[in-house]
C-alpha cells in the first residue's frame, strides 16, 4: 500500500521522528541507566515518552531546516 503524494511531508515527519526518537532514547538510556537486564524495558519506556514530543517537533522544525539548507546550498 502506498501513501498519496500529498502526505509526503507528514509521512516524512512520522518516520523521521520515529527513528530519531528510537535511536536517541536508546543512546541516552544506555548512557544514563547503563546496559543491564532492564535496558530494553527502560529504552522502550523512554521511547514511548520521547516520540510524542519528537513528531510535532519535526513537523515544526522541518520547514525551517529546509529554508536554512536552501540558503546554504547552490
N, C-alpha and C positions, 0 to 999 in steps of 0.2 A: 504494500500500500504506500502510495506517495502522497505527500502533503502538497496542496496547491501553492504555487509560487508566491502568492500574496502573503503567505505566512512565513516566508523565509526569515525575516528579522526576528520574529517571535520564536521560531524553531532554533535559530542560532543562539539566542539568549538562553533558551531552555537547556540546550546541550552544553553550551559553554559554562553556564553556571553549575550544572550538574557535575561536570568533570572537574572544574576548578574547586568546587566545594568538597568533592570526594577526595581529591589529591591533597588539598591543604589541610583538611580535617585529619587526614591520616598522618601527614607530616607533623602537625602540631600535637596530635595525640601521642605520637612516638616521642617527640621531644620533651613534652611536659609530664607525661604519665609513664613513659617507658614502654618497652615491648615485653609484655608478660602474658600470663594466662587470660587476663581480661582485656587485652589490647583490642581485639576485634569488636567486642561489645561497646567498649569506650569509644572506639572510632565511629561505629555506626550511630551511637548516641550524639556525638559531636556533629556528624554529617547531617543527621535529621534536623539539628538546630541551625546549622550553617546554611543549608541550601535555601530555606525560605528567605534569608537575607540576601543571598547571592543572586537569585533570579531577578528580583526587581532592581538590584544594583546594576546588573549587566544591561537591563533594559534602559536604565537612565544614563549609564556611562558610555555605552557603545556608540551612540551618535557623536558624542564629544570626542571620543578617541578617533573615530573616522575622520573628523574635521582636522584634528591635530596631525594625524598621519598624512592626510591630503596636503596640508600646508608644509610638511617636511619632505615631501617627495616631488619629483618632477613628472 
